Amino acid sequence: MDKLKEKVKISLLEFFTERELQFEENPDGRVSGFIISKKFVEMDELARQKKIWELLRKKLKEAERTKVIGFITFTPREYKAYTSYRALS
């Protein structure tokens, strides 16, 4: 795992578990992925993103944060619906 991805992971593990994180492979070195967590059940998308970026700001420098594309967030139920829909496409 490259250095930036590892720092992002460590930042997110402050609130999420490793099982909740899924990283995408980005050949240009940028970081992105999915977070599937029960903690999102009572949160709208804006609150979810604010939480993620709050965690990233704690441990990543501004230059590092510019290399984070972002994370798509799901509750487990939303993720199940998303993957079922994609399987039908």
Buried (B, 14 or more C-beta within 10 A) or exposed (E): EEEBBEBBBEBBEEBBEEEBBBBEEBEEEBBBBBBBBEBBEEBEEEEBBEBBBEBBEEBBEEEBBEBBEEBBBBBEEBBEEBEEEEEEE
